[in-house]
Amino acid sequence: MILGREKARLKKNIHHVSWLRIYALKLSSGIYIITGGAIKLTATMQEREHTLNELAKMEKVRQFLLDEHIIDDESFIEYLKEL
């Protein structure tokens, strides 16, 4: 799903719990735009202000990309060429 919400994981079987979360939007398979990061202290993003801020930032970037018709890696590269 382009510019969708899904979880990306490096490995299927992680033997330890990481509290670090990197938030990003997926442009295409293996291509992401990183929007931020946070230390995860709760089960959901909605439970803490710092993760709510990251969620809002991610949505702001997502809306910007859609407004600029950036929906995949090719349209992102074309946008960068126009700058």
N, C-alpha and C positions, 0 to 999 in steps of 0.2 A: 504494500500500500504506500503510495507516494505521499510524503508529508503527513503520514498517518501516525497514530500513537500505537507503538508496539515496543516490547522490551527486546533489546539486543544483548546477548550474553556472549562472552568470549569462549566459555567452555560449558558443556552440559553438566559435568560433575565437578562442582567446586567444593572442596573439602573444608573451606573456612568461610566465615561470614564476613563480608566486607561492608563497612559502613559508608564508604565513599561512593557517591553516585555522580555520574556524568550524564547530563541531559543533552539530548541532541535530536535533530529532525533528520529523518531518512530521506535522501534524495533518490537513491537507487540502491541496488544491491551492493553493499559494502561502502557506500558513499554517504557520509553524515555531515551535517553542520552542527557543531557543538555550540550550545546556547548557554551552558553554565554547569555548575556542579554544586554539591552540598554534602554535608555529613548527614546520613540518614539515622535519625534517632527514634522514629516512629514507624508504624506499619504503613501508613498512607501519607501522601504529600499534603493532604488537607489538614493534618493535625498540627503542623508547626508553621510559624510565620516565614521562616527562611526557605522552606520548601515550597510554600505557597507563592513566594516571590519568584522562585525559579520556574514554577508552572506558568505564572503570568508572563514572565519573560519569554518562555518558550512559545506561548501562544502569540505574543506580539511579533516575534520573528517569523512564525508560521504565517501570520496574516500579511506581513510585509512581503514575504516570498510569493504568496498567492496574488497580492495586488500588483506585483511586478511580473506576473505570469511565469514565475520560476517554479516549475513543477517536477523537474528532474535534473540530472547532472549536466545535460546538454544545454538546457535553458539557463542554468546557473553560469556556465562558461560563457555563453553569449552575453549575458548581463554584465559579467566582468569585463568583457571586451569593449563594451559601450562606455565604461567609466573613464 
